[in-house]
Amino acid sequence: MTGPPPDSPQTSDRCQSMYPSSRTVTTLSDAQGRWYSEPTVPEDTLRAQLARVLRARKCYLNRPDSQASPPHLDQILETYDAEGELRAALREFDAAFAAYEDGLSRLNAHMNSSSANYEDAEATWRPFFHQQYGYLQYLLGNIAASINHYLQAYRT
């Protein structure tokens, strides 16, 4: 028996079902809370949520329509944010920064797209990724880098 075609609504639902229905860390402030107090959520739970986020991203990126003007660009970009927050909670700071940089790179890859989907994503996600990057730098005490990214968020 074969599954639905790669670009069918069922495939989109399958990708969405891989994404955690709820995450225990949904902001960088949540992540920071884990650094200074006894974690209430086991590290294994965070790693399982991270694995689901990465599987969902891979599913969306393997869709044939993901290369040109992806209809699921917001969902793809959301996975980079979720990865950054979860990795920050796990104290994997370099990987958290890399997730935000990868999100910006994914957005840059679609820069020449004329679709409204891209334009909406550009207006929302570019400043957001810079803000997240800057806030994490701030939390870690890297004020100059923090200001740089906040300025980039402001300018976009």
VOPAGU-2260 file (C-alpha; in pm, 1 decimal, decimal comma):
REM VOPAGU-2260
SITE   aa  ch    i         X         Y         Z
SITE  MET   A    0       0,0       0,0       0,0
SITE  THR   A    1     133,1     343,4     -86,8
SITE  GLY   A    2      87,9     666,5     106,3
SITE  PRO   A    3     -54,4     993,1     -18,0
SITE  PRO   A    4     125,2    1184,6    -293,5
SITE  PRO   A    5     404,9    1405,7    -155,4
SITE  ASP   A    6     210,2    1728,2    -207,8
SITE  SER   A    7    -127,9    1615,2     -77,5
SITE  PRO   A    8    -304,3    1757,4     230,2
SITE  GLN   A    9    -243,2    1425,3     405,7
SITE  THR   A   10     132,3    1472,6     365,8
SITE  SER   A   11     106,3    1821,0     514,6
SITE  ASP   A   12     -93,3    1677,4     804,6
SITE  ARG   A   13     172,2    1407,4     845,0
SITE  CYS   A   14     445,2    1670,9     869,3
SITE  GLN   A   15     241,0    1872,2    1118,1
SITE  SER   A   16     172,6    1562,2    1327,4
SITE  MET   A   17     548,0    1513,4    1369,7
SITE  TYR   A   18     576,5    1855,6    1534,4
SITE  PRO   A   19     523,8    1840,6    1912,3
SITE  SER   A   20     164,4    1932,3    1995,3
SITE  SER   A   21     294,7    2117,3    2298,2
SITE  ARG   A   22     646,0    2208,7    2400,3
SITE  THR   A   23     770,1    2255,8    2753,9
SITE  VAL   A   24    1002,2    2536,6    2641,4
SITE  THR   A   25     827,7    2794,2    2423,3
SITE  THR   A   26    1040,8    3104,1    2488,0
SITE  LEU   A   27    1402,0    3184,4    2560,3
SITE  SER   A   28    1288,4    3298,9    2905,2
SITE  ASP   A   29    1162,4    2943,0    2963,7
SITE  ALA   A   30    1503,0    2817,0    2853,5
SITE  GLN   A   31    1679,4    3055,6    3089,6
SITE  GLY   A   32    1467,1    2930,9    3378,9
SITE  ARG   A   33    1618,9    2585,3    3333,3
SITE  TRP   A   34    1970,9    2726,9    3376,7
SITE  TYR   A   35    1914,8    2857,3    3728,3
SITE  SER   A   36    1670,2    2623,5    3893,0
SITE  GLU   A   37    1610,1    2254,8    3926,8
SITE  PRO   A   38    1456,9    2150,5    3594,6
SITE  THR   A   39    1098,7    2033,9    3623,5
SITE  VAL   A   40    1114,6    1874,1    3280,5
SITE  PRO   A   41    1369,7    1598,1    3222,0
SITE  GLU   A   42    1638,7    1654,8    2961,0
SITE  ASP   A   43    1517,4    1342,5    2779,4
SITE  THR   A   44    1180,1    1510,2    2726,8
SITE  LEU   A   45    1346,1    1815,4    2573,9
SITE  ARG   A   46    1559,0    1596,1    2348,6
SITE  ALA   A   47    1249,3    1402,3    2236,5
SITE  GLN   A   48    1072,2    1729,9    2154,6
SITE  LEU   A   49    1378,4    1850,6    1965,4
SITE  ALA   A   50    1387,5    1527,2    1765,2
SITE  ARG   A   51    1020,0    1574,5    1670,8
SITE  VAL   A   52    1086,0    1933,4    1561,4
SITE  LEU   A   53    1376,6    1820,1    1342,4
SITE  ARG   A   54    1168,3    1536,3    1191,6
SITE  ALA   A   55     885,7    1777,3    1109,4
SITE  ARG   A   56    1131,6    2014,5     940,2
SITE  LYS   A   57    1280,9    1732,5     737,2
SITE  CYS   A   58     932,6    1624,7     631,4
SITE  TYR   A   59     841,0    1976,0     515,3
SITE  LEU   A   60    1174,2    2023,3     337,7
SITE  ASN   A   61    1138,9    1691,3     154,2
SITE  ARG   A   62     810,0    1800,4       1,5
SITE  PRO   A   63     850,0    1869,9    -370,9
SITE  ASP   A   64     694,8    2215,9    -333,0
SITE  SER   A   65     942,7    2322,1     -62,5
SITE  GLN   A   66    1211,6    2431,2    -304,4
SITE  ALA   A   67    1043,0    2699,5    -514,0
SITE  SER   A   68     785,3    2892,9    -316,9
SITE  PRO   A   69     700,0    2675,0     -22,2
SITE  PRO   A   70     342,6    2693,2      94,9
SITE  HIS   A   71     465,3    2586,8     438,0
SITE  LEU   A   72     744,9    2839,8     480,3
SITE  ASP   A   73     604,4    2961,4     813,9
SITE  GLN   A   74     597,1    2607,2     951,4
SITE  ILE   A   75     952,4    2544,7     831,5
SITE  LEU   A   76    1076,6    2866,8     991,0
SITE  GLU   A   77     889,0    2787,6    1312,8
SITE  THR   A   78    1100,3    2471,9    1343,1
SITE  TYR   A   79    1418,3    2681,7    1350,3
SITE  ASP   A   80    1278,2    2894,2    1631,8
SITE  ALA   A   81    1166,6    2588,9    1828,6
SITE  GLU   A   82    1507,7    2430,5    1777,9
SITE  GLY   A   83    1682,0    2744,0    1904,1
SITE  GLU   A   84    1469,4    2757,5    2217,9
SITE  LEU   A   85    1506,3    2387,7    2294,3
SITE  ARG   A   86    1881,8    2391,3    2236,0
SITE  ALA   A   87    1914,0    2697,3    2460,5
SITE  ALA   A   88    1723,4    2509,2    2732,2
SITE  LEU   A   89    1971,0    2222,6    2689,1
SITE  ARG   A   90    2259,5    2472,9    2715,0
SITE  GLU   A   91    2366,0    2396,2    2359,5
SITE  PHE   A   92    2421,3    2763,9    2287,2
SITE  ASP   A   93    2629,5    2733,3    1969,7
SITE  ALA   A   94    2364,3    2504,3    1822,5
SITE  ALA   A   95    2089,4    2746,5    1931,0
SITE  PHE   A   96    2262,9    3033,6    1752,5
SITE  ALA   A   97    2314,9    2809,3    1449,5
SITE  ALA   A   98    1940,4    2733,6    1441,5
SITE  TYR   A   99    1859,0    3105,3    1418,6
SITE  GLU   A  100    2127,4    3155,0    1153,3
SITE  ASP   A  101    1990,7    2856,6     958,3
SITE  GLY   A  102    1642,6    3007,9     977,2
SITE  LEU   A  103    1776,2    3331,6     829,7
SITE  SER   A  104    1959,0    3133,7     561,0
SITE  ARG   A  105    1638,8    2948,3     472,8
SITE  LEU   A  106    1463,6    3283,2     442,5
SITE  ASN   A  107    1748,0    3420,5     228,0
SITE  ALA   A  108    1718,1    3120,0      -3,0
SITE  HIS   A  109    1367,7    3237,0     -92,4
SITE  MET   A  110    1456,2    3604,7    -123,0
SITE  ASN   A  111    1386,9    3622,3    -496,1
SITE  SER   A  112    1044,1    3470,3    -458,5
SITE  SER   A  113     764,5    3707,0    -551,3
SITE  SER   A  114     497,9    3518,2    -361,8
SITE  ALA   A  115     295,5    3685,5     -90,1
SITE  ASN   A  116     386,7    3386,4     125,5
SITE  TYR   A  117     753,3    3489,0     113,4
SITE  GLU   A  118     682,1    3858,0     168,2
SITE  ASP   A  119     473,1    3782,5     477,8
SITE  ALA   A  120     741,9    3548,2     609,7
SITE  GLU   A  121    1013,4    3806,0     541,7
SITE  ALA   A  122     827,6    4077,9     731,8
SITE  THR   A  123     765,7    3849,7    1028,3
SITE  TRP   A  124    1059,2    3611,7    1057,2
SITE  ARG   A  125    1369,2    3815,9     969,0
SITE  PRO   A  126    1327,3    4062,5    1256,2
SITE  PHE   A  127    1211,3    3780,6    1483,3
SITE  PHE   A  128    1521,8    3566,0    1425,5
SITE  HIS   A  129    1747,5    3867,8    1487,6
SITE  GLN   A  130    1551,9    3949,4    1802,9
SITE  GLN   A  131    1580,2    3590,9    1930,0
SITE  TYR   A  132    1951,7    3580,3    1850,3
SITE  GLY   A  133    2001,4    3914,4    2023,3
SITE  TYR   A  134    1801,3    3813,3    2328,3
SITE  LEU   A  135    1998,2    3491,8    2371,6
SITE  GLN   A  136    2320,8    3691,6    2341,7
SITE  TYR   A  137    2185,8    3927,7    2608,7
SITE  LEU   A  138    2096,9    3639,0    2840,8
SITE  LEU   A  139    2451,3    3509,7    2804,1
SITE  GLY   A  140    2600,6    3852,5    2879,7
SITE  ASN   A  141    2718,9    3932,3    2526,2
SITE  ILE   A  142    2579,3    4284,3    2519,5
SITE  ALA   A  143    2759,1    4410,2    2204,9
SITE  ALA   A  144    2639,6    4112,8    1998,6
SITE  SER   A  145    2294,9    4152,7    2148,0
SITE  ILE   A  146    2273,4    4518,0    2043,1
SITE  ASN   A  147    2396,7    4431,4    1694,4
SITE  HIS   A  148    2116,0    4181,0    1641,0
SITE  TYR   A  149    1852,2    4405,0    1796,4
SITE  LEU   A  150    1959,7    4677,5    1551,2
SITE  GLN   A  151    1932,5    4433,4    1263,5
SITE  ALA   A  152    1583,6    4342,4    1380,1
SITE  TYR   A  153    1492,4    4709,4    1398,2
SITE  ARG   A  154    1627,8    4782,6    1048,7
SITE  THR   A  155    1431,8    4504,6     879,0
